[in-house]
Amino acid sequence: MDPVIIAGAGPTGLALALSLARHGVPSIILDEYDHAPSPSPERTAVLTPETAALVARLGHTRLYQDGAPWTAWRTLRRRQETVRVEFGTEGHSGQGPSPLHITQERLEHGLRAAIGAQALARLVPGAHVDAVEQDDAGVSVRTRGANGTWWRGSYLIGCDGPRSTVRKLLGVRFPGRTAVDRHAVAALKVVLPDEGVALLHREPPGPGAGPEVTARPLPDDVWRLDWLLPARGADLTSDELISRVRGTLMAWCGSVPPYELLGSAEYPVHQRLARRWRAGRVFLAGDAAHLTGALGAQSVEEGLRDADNLGWKLSLAWHHGASDTLLDSYQAERRGAVGARLRATDQVLPLLRANGVWHTVRRSVLSGSARRYAELLTDSHIGRGPLGASPVYARSPLALPAPRGSAPPSAGGPADAPSPLIAACATPPGGAVTDVPVTALDGSQGHLYEHLGRDLLVVLVAPGTGVWESRHWLTAGLMPRLAKAVSALPQRAELLVTDAYPGSTAHSVLLIRPDGHLVAVMTGCRPTELYAYADLARGGPPAPVEDPVPH
């Protein structure tokens, strides 16, 4: 079968190619540029712990050295601290629960290095997409530039940025708003108080800093500073930028400490969402599909989530064929999640920006107090709450919650599937699972996130297994029957055990997708029920492929 073609070699396109390679799917990455991106120290990304774990899993070996976690987050108004969030030093994954702040240059460099070590991924520089044709068997892509030619692929994914050629060739509309916010940003090498503590300061004291400034630490005493600018206005001059830098440092340090300006930029924030993310064998991902950024939202983070969601679905389609339900679920899940985030931002943004002060508006859908607004804004920056948390695909066709006492919504599973016994769990169906310690059948111990990205996971909650030798529990209790049921599932699955999972009781069985989202939780081992949910997770059996009519 032909490789998957990926247009665009940014973080989303590179991550998708690495995800496909983990599933044994070859890909061709068409990079319109013939050289690596120039260093821009002010261009950075904030990754939640879940997304950072994904990037590390894909092969970025120096991610946690190249990025900086935060010890805390502070939100201030004038001289008063309104919110403070402390991050622990270590979480379940061993890397800490803090967001990770990294320059986009180092993020892409690590992903490109992983691509270079991958035999299944080919990076083609100087190849700008010029035309797309598709048929029932695949996609043909014409490129121009140093590597201008025709390419043949099984699928095409447009990861080619906000001005996506692939999206334009498909005729997909990209509605939304421009200049929701406008920011000036600078990367400074400077020693600031509260080392390692990120800061959002509303109405900072003293002249020159503006109505709002954010400071996020990077490694080696480098900080990214963002100033909120009027939505419309002239670009800042270099003198005006330096005035903001000095005024901000003066407000925080009492005097202007020595600093080095490493880079700066000015950018408007766009809020846009493509009408369609799939057209036959062509998909959109990353900035080609959505633009976010207001109130701390991170476009890179959302693009990496796109890649994680689409990678395992395309791999099933490439190896075994797939139903339209599975392939359509990418748009249903990811477009639905990003759209919900944009709607939440639209609801709260006018309240936070009104006249530059913290208003209390009873009619707000999200909050009625100034402190709650501060908490919402904080959540959006650190990846929590309605403006920042990992999405829950509650309405996904692959993870519909089954009412107690009725059969799960199987898409092709056995007709005699019994009524499920739904178990309690802190993670809702469609939600991202918690990274708990797990033990594999060979007795090796690790964490749940380390096993994501390839197959379905079946996790048995069995207190005590963490301290027993595997030879004792492999033949005890539910294990023999559960192992046999897992081996008979319609797609490959790995069986793990854990001492405990939040909100779950002993003998609960969790079925988890390769991207770490929960399909269902069951009580005990009922093979027909487990099969039905596993079939649901793949969107039912693949669509039949008709034999070509002989000529």
Helices and strands as residue ranges (DSSP letters): E 4-7, H 11-22, E 27-30, E 44-47, H 49-57, H 63-66, E 68-69, E 72-77, E 80-86, E 100-103, H 104-116, E 121-124, E 128-134, E 139-144, E 150-153, E 156-158, H 165-170, E 176-177, E 182-190, E 197-202, E 212-218, E 222-229, H 238-253, E 259-268, E 271-273, E 278-279, E 282-284, G 286-288, E 290-291, G 294-296, H 299-320, H 324-330, I 331-335, H 336-353, G 354-356, H 370-382, H 385-388, E 437-440, E 445-447, G 448-451, E 456-461, H 470-473, H 479-487, E 493-498, E 508-512, E 518-523, H 527-537
